[in-house]
Amino acid sequence: IAVAVVAATLLALVARALRQPLLLGYIAAGIIVGPAQGLGWIAPENIEPISELGLILLLFMVGLEIDLKKLRDSGFAVAAAGLGQFVLSVGLGLAVIPILAPDLMGGHAALYLAVACAISSTMVVVKLLADKSELDGLPGRLTLGILVFQDIWAILFLALQSELDSPTLSSLVLQLAKGGAVVLFALGATRFALRPLFRQMSTRPELLVLGALAWCFAIVLISEALGLSKEMGALVAGVALSTFPYSLDVTAKVVSLRDFFITLFFVALGSQIPRPDLTTVLTAGALALFVALSRLATITPILLWQKMGIRGSVVPAVNLSQISEFSLVICT
């Protein structure tokens, strides 16, 4: 853990100096100190159980940032783009990715890559819009609304992925029913039971954080007991708390915990990356180009149809032209 944290810090400083996302520094640190193609100073299996906590906290924080009230009031344009973009992007991916990456096909690889390419990064986009002071403009609001729908699609995929090997109608319906039951339980508990409890805990900051983490891991345990993914449980737990007046306090206090554990997750991920050959690098470039073009093809026409104007239709597609850290989670 010490080696991983020191290496991640040094490479994050390099990434910052080069004006790159810190995420790249963490992955680069894992490559350098890991056994796959680096110095072999860390063994991924020694930090993976701890790094999984970062994954759970990351998705809990993503859920906290999803405001259901704003989603309800976002309007038909955002709903149409949010619903249509993911479905069209996955469809395009299933058609194009086997051509771009024939060596990677096998099992459910095409589906996973198509889903990964259909989701954009909340972290990157929010930072980008904040730096340009465009969070409250029309393109910014449309971009954030589509991001929320992407997170919801990701929840559904996480709920269904355990049944991909034998996707019978009954098993898929059962998984959706289990996912729906977890969501309804979480929303019901926050509405009728947790509000007075959190009101009492809000006077003690450390108790508020502990209560929020207890809620997160309780839903994680319920999800795992029902055969759903732990990541889905964490996301649902965050969404359920997102309408609380204390969600900003929880976010501010949990973010440092998340950052520490998620750093270990991405270092562990980097330590397992094999040495790429030229074909892999060219394939990655082709997939990156596909992501950018697919956003223009799936978002811009829908927003033009809703009369959002040229700028309101093109800028959200450009803002969302990257894949998410959630994509790495889904592929993992």
LINJO-V951008 format. One record per residue. N is the residue number from 1. RES is the residue in one small letter. OMEGA is omega in radians with two decimals (NA if undefined). D_CENTER is the distance of its C-alpha to the mean C-alpha in Angstrom with 1 decimal. Layout:
# LINJO-V951008
N;RES;OMEGA;D_CENTER / N;RES;OMEGA;D_CENTER
This chain:
# LINJO-V951008
1;i;-3.14;24.2 / 2;a;3.13;26.6 / 3;v;-3.12;26.6 / 4;a;-3.10;22.8 / 5;v;3.13;22.5 / 6;v;-3.14;25.5 / 7;a;3.14;24.4 / 8;a;3.14;20.9 / 9;t;-3.12;22.7 / 10;l;-3.12;25.2 / 11;l;3.06;22.8 / 12;a;3.08;20.6 / 13;l;3.08;23.9 / 14;v;3.13;24.6 / 15;a;3.13;21.3 / 16;r;3.13;22.0 / 17;a;3.13;25.6 / 18;l;3.12;24.5 / 19;r;3.11;22.2 / 20;q;3.09;19.1 / 21;p;3.12;15.6 / 22;l;3.12;16.1 / 23;l;3.13;13.3 / 24;l;3.10;15.9 / 25;g;3.14;18.5 / 26;y;-3.14;16.9 / 27;i;3.11;16.6 / 28;a;3.10;20.1 / 29;a;3.10;21.4 / 30;g;3.11;20.4 / 31;i;-3.05;22.1 / 32;i;-3.06;25.2 / 33;v;-3.10;25.8 / 34;g;-3.08;24.5 / 35;p;-3.01;26.9 / 36;a;3.13;25.6 / 37;q;-3.11;27.1 / 38;g;-3.03;27.6 / 39;l;3.12;30.0 / 40;g;-3.10;29.1 / 41;w;3.10;29.0 / 42;i;3.03;26.2 / 43;a;-3.06;25.5 / 44;p;-3.08;21.9 / 45;e;3.13;23.0 / 46;n;-3.10;24.2 / 47;i;-3.11;21.0 / 48;e;-3.14;18.5 / 49;p;3.12;19.3 / 50;i;-3.10;18.9 / 51;s;3.12;15.7 / 52;e;3.05;14.1 / 53;l;3.10;14.7 / 54;g;3.11;12.4 / 55;l;3.14;9.5 / 56;i;-3.13;10.8 / 57;l;3.10;11.3 / 58;l;-3.09;7.9 / 59;l;3.04;6.6 / 60;f;3.13;10.1 / 61;m;3.08;9.9 / 62;v;3.10;7.0 / 63;g;3.12;9.4 / 64;l;-3.11;12.3 / 65;e;3.12;11.5 / 66;i;-3.13;11.8 / 67;d;-3.09;15.5 / 68;l;3.13;17.0 / 69;k;3.10;20.3 / 70;k;3.10;19.2 / 71;l;3.14;17.4 / 72;r;-3.08;20.8 / 73;d;-2.98;22.7 / 74;s;3.10;20.8 / 75;g;-3.04;23.3 / 76;f;-3.11;23.8 / 77;a;3.13;22.8 / 78;v;3.14;19.1 / 79;a;-3.14;19.2 / 80;a;3.14;20.8 / 81;a;-3.12;18.5 / 82;g;3.11;15.3 / 83;l;-3.06;16.9 / 84;g;-3.04;18.7 / 85;q;-3.07;16.2 / 86;f;-3.11;13.9 / 87;v;-3.14;17.1 / 88;l;-3.14;19.0 / 89;s;3.11;16.4 / 90;v;3.09;16.1 / 91;g;3.07;19.9 / 92;l;-3.14;20.5 / 93;g;3.13;18.4 / 94;l;3.13;20.5 / 95;a;-2.98;23.6 / 96;v;-3.03;23.0 / 97;i;3.07;20.9 / 98;p;3.09;23.8 / 99;i;-3.11;26.1 / 100;l;-3.04;24.1 / 101;a;-3.09;23.3 / 102;p;-3.12;26.1 / 103;d;-3.09;26.2 / 104;l;-3.04;22.7 / 105;m;-3.12;23.4 / 106;g;-3.09;24.2 / 107;g;-3.13;22.9 / 108;h;-3.05;19.6 / 109;a;-3.11;18.6 / 110;a;-3.13;18.9 / 111;l;-3.13;16.8 / 112;y;3.12;13.9 / 113;l;3.12;14.3 / 114;a;3.10;14.7 / 115;v;3.13;11.5 / 116;a;-3.13;9.6 / 117;c;-3.09;11.8 / 118;a;-3.05;11.3 / 119;i;-3.13;7.8 / 120;s;-3.02;7.9 / 121;s;3.07;6.7 / 122;t;-3.12;7.2 / 123;m;-3.08;8.8 / 124;v;-3.05;11.0 / 125;v;-3.14;12.0 / 126;v;3.11;13.0 / 127;k;-3.14;14.9 / 128;l;-3.13;16.5 / 129;l;3.12;17.7 / 130;a;3.14;18.9 / 131;d;-3.13;20.9 / 132;k;-3.12;22.5 / 133;s;-3.10;23.1 / 134;e;-3.12;21.7 / 135;l;-3.05;19.5 / 136;d;3.10;22.4 / 137;g;-3.13;23.7 / 138;l;3.11;23.4 / 139;p;3.14;21.1 / 140;g;3.13;18.8 / 141;r;3.10;18.9 / 142;l;3.14;18.3 / 143;t;-3.11;15.3 / 144;l;3.11;13.6 / 145;g;3.12;14.7 / 146;i;3.10;13.3 / 147;l;3.14;9.8 / 148;v;3.11;10.4 / 149;f;3.10;11.6 / 150;q;3.11;8.8 / 151;d;3.12;6.7 / 152;i;3.06;10.1 / 153;w;3.14;10.5 / 154;a;3.08;7.6 / 155;i;-3.13;9.4 / 156;l;-3.13;12.6 / 157;f;3.10;11.8 / 158;l;3.13;11.0 / 159;a;-3.03;14.2 / 160;l;-2.93;16.2 / 161;q;3.13;15.4 / 162;s;-3.12;18.1 / 163;e;-3.05;20.6 / 164;l;-3.12;20.1 / 165;d;3.13;23.2 / 166;s;-3.01;25.5 / 167;p;3.03;24.1 / 168;t;-3.11;27.0 / 169;l;-3.10;26.9 / 170;s;-3.13;27.8 / 171;s;3.12;25.1 / 172;l;3.11;22.4 / 173;v;3.13;24.0 / 174;l;3.13;24.2 / 175;q;3.09;20.5 / 176;l;3.12;19.7 / 177;a;3.10;22.4 / 178;k;3.12;21.1 / 179;g;3.11;17.6 / 180;g;3.13;19.6 / 181;a;3.11;21.8 / 182;v;3.14;19.1 / 183;v;-3.13;17.8 / 184;l;3.12;21.5 / 185;f;-3.11;22.4 / 186;a;-3.14;19.8 / 187;l;3.12;20.6 / 188;g;-3.14;24.3 / 189;a;-3.13;24.3 / 190;t;-3.10;22.8 / 191;r;-2.98;25.4 / 192;f;-3.03;28.4 / 193;a;-2.98;28.2 / 194;l;-3.09;25.7 / 195;r;3.11;26.8 / 196;p;3.13;30.3 / 197;l;-3.14;29.0 / 198;f;3.09;26.5 / 199;r;3.10;29.3 / 200;q;-3.09;31.5 / 201;m;-3.05;28.9 / 202;s;3.13;28.1 / 203;t;3.10;31.4 / 204;r;-3.04;30.4 / 205;p;-3.11;27.2 / 206;e;3.11;26.8 / 207;l;3.10;27.3 / 208;l;3.12;24.7 / 209;v;-3.14;22.0 / 210;l;3.11;23.4 / 211;g;3.12;23.4 / 212;a;3.11;19.8 / 213;l;3.10;18.8 / 214;a;3.09;21.4 / 215;w;3.13;19.9 / 216;c;-3.06;16.4 / 217;f;3.04;18.0 / 218;a;3.12;20.5 / 219;i;3.06;17.9 / 220;v;3.14;16.3 / 221;l;3.12;19.9 / 222;i;3.14;20.7 / 223;s;-3.13;17.8 / 224;e;3.12;18.9 / 225;a;3.13;22.5 / 226;l;3.14;21.9 / 227;g;3.07;20.4 / 228;l;-3.10;16.8 / 229;s;3.08;13.9 / 230;k;-3.12;13.6 / 231;e;3.11;9.8 / 232;m;3.13;10.5 / 233;g;3.13;13.3 / 234;a;-3.13;11.5 / 235;l;3.13;9.2 / 236;v;3.12;12.6 / 237;a;3.12;14.5 / 238;g;3.13;12.6 / 239;v;-3.11;13.1 / 240;a;3.14;16.7 / 241;l;-2.97;17.4 / 242;s;-3.13;16.1 / 243;t;3.12;19.5 / 244;f;3.06;21.5 / 245;p;-3.10;23.4 / 246;y;-3.06;22.4 / 247;s;3.12;18.6 / 248;l;3.09;19.1 / 249;d;3.13;21.3 / 250;v;-3.14;18.9 / 251;t;-3.10;16.1 / 252;a;-3.06;18.7 / 253;k;-3.11;20.0 / 254;v;-3.01;17.0 / 255;v;-3.13;15.2 / 256;s;3.05;17.8 / 257;l;3.14;17.3 / 258;r;-3.07;13.6 / 259;d;-3.14;14.4 / 260;f;-3.07;17.1 / 261;f;-3.13;15.5 / 262;i;3.03;12.3 / 263;t;3.11;15.0 / 264;l;3.12;16.6 / 265;f;-3.08;13.7 / 266;f;3.01;13.5 / 267;v;3.10;17.3 / 268;a;3.10;17.6 / 269;l;3.13;15.4 / 270;g;-3.10;17.7 / 271;s;-3.11;20.7 / 272;q;-3.10;20.3 / 273;i;3.12;20.0 / 274;p;3.14;23.4 / 275;r;-3.09;25.6 / 276;p;3.01;24.8 / 277;d;-3.08;27.8 / 278;l;3.14;28.5 / 279;t;3.14;27.4 / 280;t;3.14;23.9 / 281;v;3.13;23.7 / 282;l;3.10;25.1 / 283;t;3.11;22.7 / 284;a;3.10;19.7 / 285;g;3.13;21.5 / 286;a;3.13;22.2 / 287;l;3.09;18.6 / 288;a;3.09;17.6 / 289;l;3.11;20.5 / 290;f;3.14;19.5 / 291;v;-3.11;16.0 / 292;a;-3.11;18.0 / 293;l;-3.12;20.8 / 294;s;3.09;18.8 / 295;r;3.11;17.2 / 296;l;-3.09;20.8 / 297;a;-3.04;22.1 / 298;t;-3.11;19.7 / 299;i;-3.04;19.2 / 300;t;-3.14;22.5 / 301;p;-3.13;24.9 / 302;i;-3.13;23.5 / 303;l;3.04;23.6 / 304;l;3.09;27.1 / 305;w;3.12;28.1 / 306;q;3.06;27.2 / 307;k;3.10;29.4 / 308;m;-3.13;26.9 / 309;g;-3.10;28.9 / 310;i;-3.12;28.4 / 311;r;-3.14;26.4 / 312;g;-3.12;24.4 / 313;s;-3.06;23.5 / 314;v;-3.06;23.0 / 315;v;3.08;21.3 / 316;p;3.12;18.1 / 317;a;3.11;17.9 / 318;v;3.13;18.5 / 319;n;-3.04;16.0 / 320;l;-3.04;13.2 / 321;s;3.00;14.7 / 322;q;3.08;12.1 / 323;i;-2.99;9.2 / 324;s;2.88;5.7 / 325;e;3.05;5.3 / 326;f;3.10;2.7 / 327;s;3.08;6.2 / 328;l;3.11;8.0 / 329;v;-3.10;6.9 / 330;i;3.13;8.1 / 331;c;3.09;11.1 / 332;t;NA;11.9
